[in-house]
Amino acid sequence: MSITDFNCTYNNGAGVNEEIVQKTKLKFPDAYKNWEDMAVLAKEIKNHEDASFCTLPFCHTLEGEALGAVINYGDERIGPRGKDYLTSSIEDLLSISELDFSKGRLAEVLKACSYLRQEGENVALYISGPFTILNLLIDLRYVFKAFKKSPEVMEKILEKLRVELLRFIREAQNMGVNIFSYGDSSGGLNILGPKLFEQIVEMFTYPLLKEVQQIITDDSIMLLCPKTSFALIGTNKAKWKNIELKESMKYDNACVSMIGKAKFLGEMCIKNKNYILKDRVIKSIELI
């Protein structure tokens, strides 16, 4: 069994192009907080990048904040990022509250998604993996220690996060989201090491995606971070399947064209929208 890592060339910072800031005249960081501004910003970014879908939110801090992390919202140059951890006790994470879709930035993002879909836009929603979320709630050093000293506690925490992410995906789909983007930048092979990385695939990633496969309808699709794709392939939890396209096209257009034809894609980063699939083939991921 051999897991290949994917060399990511994108960072997790948000930040907005100056031209877009001037054109929209939005105020930051307020534009990251209310649904009307989010919708305007998402649509303008889509148009500026000549993309085929709007993407929300503009960071990877949404779930962590909704679970109690303190966020620095930044500005137009540097987007939302973690400010203060919720706790330094791993046991405290067992009692964090459920995601509340009726309040806060979480509710605003879902409203923006719903509005954009009503406007006829394809909407991609970022879903963060467990280590990206945990990295906002607690120093990951405590998490790594807990995997060695209190594995049963970590198993319960991961189960809680899995349940919450599935609830989030269901709610987002109800609000019209038709593209989900899943990744876990803080939980890559280069950070966790081969042994723990493989363990997370077994304990979390594979069970999560098996349920996602049942949840998302033929009107939706999930785009996986290539790090996640390679993890599934390398642990024999999935295989690639070539799907022929009618013509060579940009990766983002190909992803939209695969809605209803595949559940998971993930050969390249969602941010690499303008990559041209010259060979007229896109790879789907089939869970085993």
C-alpha positions in Angstrom: 0.0 0.0 0.0 1.5 3.3 -1.1 -0.1 6.8 -0.7 1.1 9.5 -3.1 1.0 13.0 -1.8 -0.3 15.8 -4.0 1.9 18.9 -4.3 -0.6 21.7 -3.7 0.4 25.1 -5.2 -2.5 27.0 -3.7 -2.7 28.5 -0.2 -5.7 28.8 2.0 -5.7 32.6 2.3 -8.8 34.3 0.9 -8.0 37.8 -0.3 -9.9 39.5 -3.1 -8.5 40.9 -6.3 -8.2 44.7 -6.0 -10.1 45.2 -9.3 -13.1 43.3 -7.8 -12.9 45.4 -4.6 -13.0 48.6 -6.6 -15.8 47.4 -8.9 -18.1 46.2 -6.2 -17.3 48.9 -3.6 -17.9 46.4 -0.9 -16.7 47.0 2.6 -14.4 44.5 4.2 -14.5 42.4 6.4 -18.3 43.0 6.3 -18.5 41.4 2.9 -17.5 38.1 4.5 -20.3 38.3 7.0 -23.7 39.0 5.3 -25.3 37.1 2.6 -26.1 40.0 0.2 -22.4 41.0 0.0 -21.3 37.4 -0.2 -23.5 36.8 -3.2 -22.3 40.0 -4.9 -18.7 39.1 -4.2 -19.0 35.4 -5.3 -20.7 36.4 -8.5 -18.1 39.0 -9.3 -15.2 36.6 -8.6 -16.8 34.1 -10.8 -17.1 36.6 -13.7 -13.6 37.9 -13.1 -12.2 34.4 -13.3 -14.5 33.4 -16.2 -15.5 30.4 -14.1 -18.6 28.2 -14.5 -19.7 28.3 -10.8 -19.7 30.6 -7.8 -17.7 29.5 -4.8 -18.5 30.0 -1.1 -17.3 30.8 1.5 -14.1 32.7 0.9 -12.1 30.8 3.5 -11.9 27.5 5.3 -12.9 28.8 8.8 -16.7 28.5 8.5 -17.3 25.2 10.4 -14.6 25.9 13.0 -16.2 29.3 13.8 -19.7 27.8 14.0 -18.3 25.2 16.5 -16.8 27.9 18.7 -13.5 29.1 17.3 -12.7 32.8 17.4 -12.0 34.1 13.9 -10.1 37.1 12.7 -12.1 38.3 9.6 -9.2 40.0 8.0 -9.8 42.4 5.1 -9.9 42.4 1.3 -6.2 41.4 1.2 -6.1 38.7 3.8 -9.4 36.8 4.4 -10.8 35.1 7.5 -8.4 33.0 9.6 -8.1 31.6 13.1 -7.5 34.0 16.0 -8.1 32.2 19.3 -8.5 28.5 20.0 -11.7 27.4 21.7 -9.8 25.2 24.3 -6.6 23.5 25.1 -8.3 20.4 26.5 -9.1 17.6 24.0 -11.9 16.4 26.2 -13.7 19.7 25.8 -14.3 19.0 22.2 -16.6 16.1 23.1 -19.1 18.7 24.4 -19.1 21.2 21.5 -22.5 22.2 20.3 -24.0 21.1 17.0 -23.8 23.3 14.0 -26.7 25.9 14.1 -27.8 26.7 10.5 -30.1 29.5 11.7 -27.6 32.0 12.9 -24.2 33.5 12.4 -22.0 33.4 9.3 -23.1 29.8 8.7 -26.7 30.9 8.1 -25.5 33.8 5.9 -23.5 31.6 3.7 -26.4 29.2 3.2 -28.7 32.2 2.3 -26.1 33.4 -0.2 -26.0 29.9 -1.8 -29.8 29.8 -2.0 -30.0 33.2 -3.6 -27.3 32.5 -6.2 -29.0 29.2 -7.2 -32.3 31.1 -7.6 -30.4 33.5 -9.9 -29.5 30.5 -12.0 -25.8 30.1 -10.8 -24.0 26.9 -10.1 -22.8 27.1 -6.5 -19.8 25.3 -5.1 -19.6 25.1 -1.3 -16.3 24.4 0.5 -16.5 21.6 3.1 -13.5 21.4 5.5 -12.1 18.2 6.7 -11.5 17.3 10.4 -8.0 18.6 10.9 -8.8 22.0 9.2 -11.7 22.3 11.6 -9.7 21.1 14.7 -6.8 23.4 13.9 -9.2 26.3 14.6 -10.6 24.8 17.8 -7.4 23.6 19.5 -3.6 23.5 18.9 -3.1 20.4 16.8 -0.2 19.3 19.1 -2.9 18.2 21.6 -4.7 16.3 18.8 -1.6 14.4 17.8 -0.9 13.5 21.5 -4.5 12.4 21.9 -4.2 9.9 19.0 -1.4 8.2 20.9 -2.7 8.5 24.5 -6.5 8.7 24.2 -7.4 7.2 20.8 -10.9 6.4 22.0 -11.5 10.1 22.7 -10.3 11.1 19.3 -12.5 8.5 17.7 -15.5 10.1 19.4 -14.5 13.5 18.3 -14.0 12.4 14.7 -17.4 10.8 14.8 -19.0 14.0 16.1 -17.4 16.0 13.3 -18.5 13.4 10.7 -22.1 13.7 11.8 -22.0 17.5 11.8 -20.5 17.6 8.3 -23.1 15.3 7.0 -25.8 17.5 8.5 -24.2 20.5 6.8 -24.1 18.8 3.4 -27.8 17.9 3.7 -28.8 21.4 4.7 -26.7 22.9 1.9 -28.2 20.6 -0.6 -31.7 21.7 0.6 -30.6 25.3 0.0 -29.8 24.4 -3.6 -26.0 23.9 -3.5 -25.2 21.6 -6.4 -21.4 21.4 -6.1 -19.5 20.4 -3.0 -15.7 20.8 -2.6 -14.1 18.7 0.1 -10.6 19.1 1.4 -8.5 19.0 4.5 -5.4 21.2 4.0 -4.3 20.8 7.7 -4.5 17.0 7.5 -2.3 16.2 4.5 0.2 13.3 4.3 3.1 15.7 4.8 1.6 16.8 8.2 0.2 13.6 9.6 2.7 11.1 8.3 1.8 7.8 6.6 0.5 5.9 9.6 -1.9 8.5 10.9 -2.9 9.6 7.4 -4.0 6.0 6.6 -5.8 5.8 9.9 -7.8 8.9 9.1 -8.8 7.5 5.8 -10.1 4.4 7.6 -11.8 6.2 10.5 -13.1 9.3 8.9 -12.7 10.0 5.2 -13.9 6.8 3.7 -17.0 6.4 6.0 -17.8 10.1 5.4 -17.7 9.8 1.6 -19.6 6.5 1.6 -22.5 8.4 3.3 -22.1 11.5 1.1 -22.5 9.1 -1.9 -25.9 8.3 -0.6 -26.9 11.8 0.4 -26.1 13.9 -2.7 -28.6 13.6 -5.5 -28.1 13.3 -9.2 -28.4 17.1 -9.2 -25.2 17.4 -7.2 -21.5 16.4 -7.3 -18.5 16.5 -4.9 -15.1 17.7 -6.0 -12.3 16.2 -3.8 -9.0 17.8 -3.1 -6.4 15.7 -4.9 -4.8 15.0 -1.6 -8.0 13.3 -0.5 -8.3 11.5 -3.9 -4.8 10.1 -3.7 -5.4 9.0 -0.1 -8.4 7.0 -1.2 -6.6 5.5 -4.2 -3.5 4.7 -2.2 -5.4 2.9 0.6 -7.4 0.9 -2.0 -10.7 2.6 -1.0 -11.3 4.0 -4.5 -10.3 3.7 -8.1 -10.1 6.1 -11.0 -12.6 5.9 -13.9 -12.0 7.7 -17.1 -15.1 9.5 -18.5 -15.0 10.8 -22.1 -15.9 14.4 -22.7 -17.6 15.6 -25.9 -14.7 18.1 -26.5 -11.6 19.5 -24.8 -12.7 22.0 -22.2 -11.7 23.8 -19.0 -11.7 21.8 -15.8 -14.5 23.8 -14.2 -16.8 23.4 -17.2 -16.0 19.7 -17.2 -16.9 19.4 -13.6 -20.3 21.0 -14.1 -20.9 18.7 -17.1 -20.4 15.7 -14.9 -23.3 16.5 -12.5 -25.6 13.5 -12.7 -22.9 11.4 -14.4 -20.5 11.0 -11.4 -20.6 11.4 -7.6 -16.9 12.4 -7.1 -14.2 14.1 -9.1 -10.8 15.0 -7.9 -7.8 14.8 -10.2 -7.0 18.4 -9.6 -7.6 21.4 -7.4 -11.0 23.2 -7.7 -8.9 26.4 -7.9 -7.3 25.2 -11.1 -10.5 26.1 -13.0 -8.8 27.1 -16.3 -6.8 24.0 -16.9 -7.7 22.6 -20.3 -8.5 18.9 -20.5 -7.0 18.5 -24.0 -7.4 14.7 -24.1 -11.2 15.1 -23.6 -11.1 12.8 -20.6 -12.0 13.6 -17.0 -11.4 11.1 -14.1 -14.1 10.3 -11.7 -13.5 8.6 -8.3 -15.4 5.4 -7.6 -15.5 4.3 -4.0 -14.8 0.6 -3.5 
